[in-house]
Amino acid sequence: MPGGVLKGRVWQFPPLVAHRWPLDETSGTTAADVLGDTAGLYQNGVLLGLPGATPATGTSVDLDGVNDR
């Protein structure tokens, strides 16, 4: 092992794609992706514009746990 270098494989990974859906819409059917370009779609009666966890977090959505998406 001259010079402390080992021969081997070089691993290459595709670049990570970042998305973020704050789920803070107050109307409509689209969940905005604030980092990427992949918007979501609210379905089956999601309640929008509800108070967030803290005043600093803005609004939130309510998914009923049955069929809301």
N, CA, C and O atoms as a printed pandas DataFrame, in Angstrom:
     atom_number atom_name residue_name chain_id  residue_number  x_coord  y_coord  z_coord
0              1         N          MET        A               1    0.848   -1.177    0.000
1              2        CA          MET        A               1    0.000    0.000    0.000
2              3         C          MET        A               1    0.896    1.243    0.000
3              4         O          MET        A               1    1.056    1.895    1.032
4              5         N          PRO        A               2    1.469    1.563   -1.138
5              6        CA          PRO        A               2    2.347    2.726   -1.209
6              7         C          PRO        A               2    1.590    4.036   -0.990
7              8         O          PRO        A               2    0.543    4.268   -1.594
8              9         N          GLY        A               3    2.108    4.847   -0.160
9             10        CA          GLY        A               3    1.518    6.161    0.101
10            11         C          GLY        A               3    0.188    6.117    0.834
11            12         O          GLY        A               3   -0.488    7.140    0.939
12            13         N          GLY        A               4   -0.199    4.966    1.336
13            14        CA          GLY        A               4   -1.449    4.858    2.076
14            15         C          GLY        A               4   -2.690    4.956    1.215
15            16         O          GLY        A               4   -3.768    5.259    1.725
16            17         N          VAL        A               5   -2.563    4.703   -0.096
17            18        CA          VAL        A               5   -3.706    4.798   -0.998
18            19         C          VAL        A               5   -4.184    3.397   -1.344
19            20         O          VAL        A               5   -3.393    2.537   -1.731
20            21         N          LEU        A               6   -5.479    3.178   -1.201
21            22        CA          LEU        A               6   -6.063    1.897   -1.555
22            23         C          LEU        A               6   -6.819    2.016   -2.867
23            24         O          LEU        A               6   -7.549    2.982   -3.090
24            25         N          LYS        A               7   -6.641    1.036   -3.724
25            26        CA          LYS        A               7   -7.403    1.026   -4.959
26            27         C          LYS        A               7   -8.786    0.476   -4.652
27            28         O          LYS        A               7   -8.939   -0.429   -3.832
28            29         N          GLY        A               8   -9.759    1.013   -5.297
29            30        CA          GLY        A               8  -11.116    0.549   -5.057
30            31         C          GLY        A               8  -12.095    1.240   -5.968
31            32         O          GLY        A               8  -11.721    1.794   -7.002
32            33         N          ARG        A               9  -13.328    1.205   -5.586
33            34        CA          ARG        A               9  -14.393    1.808   -6.368
34            35         C          ARG        A               9  -14.716    3.205   -5.862
35            36         O          ARG        A               9  -14.588    3.503   -4.674
36            37         N          VAL        A              10  -15.131    4.039   -6.780
37            38        CA          VAL        A              10  -15.591    5.378   -6.433
38            39         C          VAL        A              10  -17.115    5.353   -6.500
39            40         O          VAL        A              10  -17.691    5.052   -7.545
40            41         N          TRP        A              11  -17.755    5.667   -5.395
41            42        CA          TRP        A              11  -19.210    5.665   -5.348
42            43         C          TRP        A              11  -19.727    7.035   -5.748
43            44         O          TRP        A              11  -19.296    8.054   -5.210
44            45         N          GLN        A              12  -20.636    7.052   -6.679
45            46        CA          GLN        A              12  -21.263    8.297   -7.103
46            47         C          GLN        A              12  -22.762    8.176   -6.896
47            48         O          GLN        A              12  -23.381    7.192   -7.302
48            49         N          PHE        A              13  -23.326    9.171   -6.271
49            50        CA          PHE        A              13  -24.755    9.185   -6.000
50            51         C          PHE        A              13  -25.391   10.354   -6.731
51            52         O          PHE        A              13  -24.760   11.398   -6.894
52            53         N          PRO        A              14  -26.638   10.192   -7.175
53            54        CA          PRO        A              14  -27.312   11.327   -7.800
54            55         C          PRO        A              14  -27.504   12.442   -6.770
55            56         O          PRO        A              14  -27.606   12.166   -5.575
56            57         N          PRO        A              15  -27.552   13.682   -7.219
57            58        CA          PRO        A              15  -27.754   14.778   -6.266
58            59         C          PRO        A              15  -29.102   14.637   -5.565
59            60         O          PRO        A              15  -30.090   14.201   -6.157
60            61         N          LEU        A              16  -29.114   15.011   -4.310
61            62        CA          LEU        A              16  -30.357   14.947   -3.538
62            63         C          LEU        A              16  -31.317   16.013   -4.019
63            64         O          LEU        A              16  -30.917   17.134   -4.335
64            65         N          VAL        A              17  -32.567   15.658   -4.069
65            66        CA          VAL        A              17  -33.609   16.610   -4.425
66            67         C          VAL        A              17  -34.347   16.955   -3.144
67            68         O          VAL        A              17  -34.826   16.067   -2.440
68            69         N          ALA        A              18  -34.439   18.221   -2.846
69            70        CA          ALA        A              18  -35.088   18.656   -1.610
70            71         C          ALA        A              18  -36.488   19.173   -1.905
71            72         O          ALA        A              18  -36.716   19.890   -2.878
72            73         N          HIS        A              19  -37.406   18.794   -1.050
73            74        CA          HIS        A              19  -38.778   19.286   -1.125
74            75         C          HIS        A              19  -39.210   19.676    0.280
75            76         O          HIS        A              19  -38.720   19.133    1.270
76            77         N          ARG        A              20  -40.123   20.612    0.348
77            78        CA          ARG        A              20  -40.682   21.006    1.647
78            79         C          ARG        A              20  -42.087   21.532    1.430
79            80         O          ARG        A              20  -42.307   22.497    0.697
80            81         N          TRP        A              21  -43.025   20.881    2.078
81            82        CA          TRP        A              21  -44.423   21.277    2.010
82            83         C          TRP        A              21  -44.842   21.756    3.396
83            84         O          TRP        A              21  -45.128   20.925    4.258
84            85         N          PRO        A              22  -44.888   23.063    3.642
85            86        CA          PRO        A              22  -45.244   23.562    4.972
86            87         C          PRO        A              22  -46.683   23.232    5.393
87            88         O          PRO        A              22  -46.991   23.240    6.585
88            89         N          LEU        A              23  -47.557   22.944    4.436
89            90        CA          LEU        A              23  -48.971   22.664    4.713
90            91         C          LEU        A              23  -49.615   23.826    5.466
91            92         O          LEU        A              23  -50.305   23.638    6.468
92            93         N          ASP        A              24  -49.370   25.028    4.956
93            94        CA          ASP        A              24  -49.902   26.225    5.606
94            95         C          ASP        A              24  -50.860   27.016    4.706
95            96         O          ASP        A              24  -51.089   28.205    4.927
96            97         N          GLU        A              25  -51.411   26.351    3.698
97            98        CA          GLU        A              25  -52.342   27.033    2.809
98            99         C          GLU        A              25  -53.637   27.351    3.544
99           100         O          GLU        A              25  -54.026   26.642    4.473
100          101         N          THR        A              26  -54.294   28.413    3.125
101          102        CA          THR        A              26  -55.566   28.794    3.733
102          103         C          THR        A              26  -56.738   28.548    2.803
103          104         O          THR        A              26  -57.891   28.638    3.223
104          105         N          SER        A              27  -56.457   28.237    1.539
105          106        CA          SER        A              27  -57.518   27.925    0.584
106          107         C          SER        A              27  -56.921   27.179   -0.597
107          108         O          SER        A              27  -55.703   27.137   -0.769
108          109         N          GLY        A              28  -57.788   26.592   -1.405
109          110        CA          GLY        A              28  -57.345   25.899   -2.605
110          111         C          GLY        A              28  -57.147   24.412   -2.392
111          112         O          GLY        A              28  -57.502   23.869   -1.346
112          113         N          THR        A              29  -56.578   23.758   -3.392
113          114        CA          THR        A              29  -56.351   22.313   -3.329
114          115         C          THR        A              29  -54.891   21.954   -3.523
115          116         O          THR        A              29  -54.557   20.772   -3.602
116          117         N          THR        A              30  -54.009   22.952   -3.602
117          118        CA          THR        A              30  -52.595   22.699   -3.869
118          119         C          THR        A              30  -51.745   22.947   -2.637
119          120         O          THR        A              30  -51.861   23.987   -1.988
120          121         N          ALA        A              31  -50.880   21.973   -2.318
121          122        CA          ALA        A              31  -49.893   22.128   -1.241
122          123         C          ALA        A              31  -48.583   22.555   -1.900
123          124         O          ALA        A              31  -47.969   21.770   -2.623
124          125         N          ALA        A              32  -48.162   23.770   -1.658
125          126        CA          ALA        A              32  -46.979   24.324   -2.315
126          127         C          ALA        A              32  -45.694   23.676   -1.814
127          128         O          ALA        A              32  -45.530   23.434   -0.618
128          129         N          ASP        A              33  -44.795   23.402   -2.741
129          130        CA          ASP        A              33  -43.448   22.903   -2.441
130          131         C          ASP        A              33  -42.533   24.122   -2.450
131          132         O          ASP        A              33  -42.233   24.653   -3.519
132          133         N          VAL        A              34  -42.085   24.577   -1.284
133          134        CA          VAL        A              34  -41.321   25.821   -1.213
134          135         C          VAL        A              34  -39.845   25.654   -1.576
135          136         O          VAL        A              34  -39.149   26.656   -1.741
136          137         N          LEU        A              35  -39.345   24.424   -1.705
137          138        CA          LEU        A              35  -37.951   24.213   -2.095
138          139         C          LEU        A              35  -37.814   23.636   -3.495
139          140         O          LEU        A              35  -36.804   23.869   -4.159
140          141         N          GLY        A              36  -38.780   22.910   -3.941
141          142        CA          GLY        A              36  -38.701   22.272   -5.244
142          143         C          GLY        A              36  -39.846   22.708   -6.128
143          144         O          GLY        A              36  -40.421   23.782   -5.956
144          145         N          ASP        A              37  -40.162   21.851   -7.077
145          146        CA          ASP        A              37  -41.242   22.181   -8.003
146          147         C          ASP        A              37  -42.284   21.060   -8.083
147          148         O          ASP        A              37  -42.894   20.841   -9.129
148          149         N          THR        A              38  -42.476   20.356   -6.964
149          150        CA          THR        A              38  -43.433   19.261   -6.934
150          151         C          THR        A              38  -44.553   19.597   -5.946
151          152         O          THR        A              38  -44.471   19.265   -4.763
152          153         N          ALA        A              39  -45.583   20.249   -6.439
153          154        CA          ALA        A              39  -46.708   20.616   -5.593
154          155         C          ALA        A              39  -47.524   19.380   -5.240
155          156         O          ALA        A              39  -47.578   18.416   -6.002
156          157         N          GLY        A              40  -48.155   19.425   -4.080
157          158        CA          GLY        A              40  -49.046   18.352   -3.662
158          159         C          GLY        A              40  -50.491   18.721   -3.943
159          160         O          GLY        A              40  -50.786   19.851   -4.331
160          161         N          LEU        A              41  -51.382   17.775   -3.748
161          162        CA          LEU        A              41  -52.799   17.989   -3.995
162          163         C          LEU        A              41  -53.593   17.557   -2.773
163          164         O          LEU        A              41  -53.518   16.403   -2.350
164          165         N          TYR        A              42  -54.351   18.486   -2.210
165          166        CA          TYR        A              42  -55.237   18.134   -1.098
166          167         C          TYR        A              42  -56.469   17.443   -1.658
167          168         O          TYR        A              42  -57.044   17.890   -2.650
168          169         N          GLN        A              43  -56.876   16.341   -1.013
169          170        CA          GLN        A              43  -58.042   15.597   -1.475
170          171         C          GLN        A              43  -58.924   15.170   -0.306
171          172         O          GLN        A              43  -58.447   14.962    0.809
172          173         N          ASN        A              44  -60.210   15.046   -0.584
173          174        CA          ASN        A              44  -61.201   14.457    0.324
174          175         C          ASN        A              44  -61.505   15.289    1.555
175          176         O          ASN        A              44  -61.708   14.731    2.633
176          177         N          GLY        A              45  -61.540   16.593    1.427
177          178        CA          GLY        A              45  -62.022   17.432    2.518
178          179         C          GLY        A              45  -61.013   17.849    3.558
179          180         O          GLY        A              45  -61.371   18.010    4.725
180          181         N          VAL        A              46  -59.762   18.030    3.176
181          182        CA          VAL        A              46  -58.750   18.530    4.111
182          183         C          VAL        A              46  -59.167   19.927    4.576
183          184         O          VAL        A              46  -59.538   20.771    3.761
184          185         N          LEU        A              47  -59.105   20.166    5.889
185          186        CA          LEU        A              47  -59.435   21.489    6.434
186          187         C          LEU        A              47  -58.178   22.340    6.416
187          188         O          LEU        A              47  -57.149   21.948    6.964
188          189         N          LEU        A              48  -58.259   23.500    5.788
189          190        CA          LEU        A              48  -57.103   24.393    5.630
190          191         C          LEU        A              48  -57.241   25.623    6.513
191          192         O          LEU        A              48  -58.338   25.987    6.937
192          193         N          GLY        A              49  -56.092   26.259    6.780
193          194        CA          GLY        A              49  -56.089   27.538    7.477
194          195         C          GLY        A              49  -56.355   27.470    8.963
195          196         O          GLY        A              49  -56.797   28.457    9.549
196          197         N          LEU        A              50  -56.101   26.340    9.588
197          198        CA          LEU        A              50  -56.295   26.216   11.030
198          199         C          LEU        A              50  -55.089   26.790   11.767
199          200         O          LEU        A              50  -54.020   26.916   11.171
200          201         N          PRO        A              51  -55.230   27.142   13.052
201          202        CA          PRO        A              51  -54.088   27.691   13.782
202          203         C          PRO        A              51  -52.925   26.693   13.823
203          204         O          PRO        A              51  -53.134   25.489   13.968
204          205         N          GLY        A              52  -51.707   27.210   13.693
205          206        CA          GLY        A              52  -50.522   26.368   13.781
206          207         C          GLY        A              52  -50.201   26.010   15.224
207          208         O          GLY        A              52  -50.892   26.429   16.153
208          209         N          ALA        A              53  -49.146   25.229   15.393
209          210        CA          ALA        A              53  -48.749   24.790   16.737
210          211         C          ALA        A              53  -48.377   25.964   17.637
211          212         O          ALA        A              53  -48.643   25.937   18.838
212          213         N          THR        A              54  -47.767   26.988   17.062
213          214        CA          THR        A              54  -47.433   28.214   17.794
214          215         C          THR        A              54  -47.750   29.393   16.883
215          216         O          THR        A              54  -47.896   29.211   15.675
216          217         N          PRO        A              55  -47.860   30.591   17.433
217          218        CA          PRO        A              55  -48.109   31.744   16.569
218          219         C          PRO        A              55  -47.032   31.923   15.489
219          220         O          PRO        A              55  -47.319   32.436   14.407
220          221         N          ALA        A              56  -45.821   31.510   15.774
221          222        CA          ALA        A              56  -44.737   31.675   14.809
222          223         C          ALA        A              56  -44.843   30.716   13.626
223          224         O          ALA        A              56  -44.237   30.960   12.582
224          225         N          THR        A              57  -45.602   29.629   13.771
225          226        CA          THR        A              57  -45.676   28.652   12.689
226          227         C          THR        A              57  -46.774   28.938   11.683
227          228         O          THR        A              57  -46.894   28.225   10.687
228          229         N          GLY        A              58  -47.572   29.959   11.916
229          230        CA          GLY        A              58  -48.614   30.298   10.958
230          231         C          GLY        A              58  -49.791   29.356   11.031
231          232         O          GLY        A              58  -50.250   29.006   12.118
232          233         N          THR        A              59  -50.286   28.941    9.865
233          234        CA          THR        A              59  -51.469   28.093    9.826
234          235         C          THR        A              59  -51.096   26.635    9.585
235          236         O          THR        A              59  -49.940   26.304    9.319
236          237         N          SER        A              60  -52.111   25.768    9.686
237          238        CA          SER        A              60  -51.886   24.340    9.492
238          239         C          SER        A              60  -53.089   23.741    8.768
239          240         O          SER        A              60  -54.062   24.436    8.476
240          241         N          VAL        A              61  -53.006   22.447    8.484
241          242        CA          VAL        A              61  -54.120   21.731    7.876
242          243         C          VAL        A              61  -54.549   20.606    8.813
243          244         O          VAL        A              61  -53.787   20.187    9.686
244          245         N          ASP        A              62  -55.771   20.122    8.624
245          246        CA          ASP        A              62  -56.282   19.012    9.419
246          247         C          ASP        A              62  -56.620   17.862    8.476
247          248         O          ASP        A              62  -57.516   17.972    7.639
248          249         N          LEU        A              63  -55.886   16.752    8.624
249          250        CA          LEU        A              63  -56.146   15.532    7.868
250          251         C          LEU        A              63  -56.900   14.580    8.786
251          252         O          LEU        A              63  -56.444   14.316    9.899
252          253         N          ASP        A              64  -58.043   14.060    8.348
253          254        CA          ASP        A              64  -58.907   13.298    9.248
254          255         C          ASP        A              64  -58.424   11.905    9.623
255          256         O          ASP        A              64  -59.038   11.266   10.478
256          257         N          GLY        A              65  -57.363   11.415    9.028
257          258        CA          GLY        A              65  -56.849   10.106    9.366
258          259         C          GLY        A              65  -57.607    8.967    8.721
259          260         O          GLY        A              65  -57.293    7.799    8.954
260          261         N          VAL        A              66  -58.592    9.290    7.921
261          262        CA          VAL        A              66  -59.380    8.258    7.253
262          263         C          VAL        A              66  -59.063    8.238    5.761
263          264         O          VAL        A              66  -58.541    7.253    5.238
264          265         N          ASN        A              67  -59.388    9.346    5.083
265          266        CA          ASN        A              67  -59.161    9.367    3.644
266          267         C          ASN        A              67  -58.600   10.666    3.114
267          268         O          ASN        A              67  -58.417   10.802    1.904
268          269         N          ASP        A              68  -58.319   11.631    3.983
269          270        CA          ASP        A              68  -57.740   12.896    3.516
270          271         C          ASP        A              68  -56.306   12.661    3.053
271          272         O          ASP        A              68  -55.565   11.846    3.604
272          273         N          ARG        A              69  -55.959   13.399    2.033
273          274        CA          ARG        A              69  -54.597   13.323    1.508
274          275         C          ARG        A              69  -54.107   14.693    1.172
275          276         O          ARG        A              69  -52.975   14.849    0.713
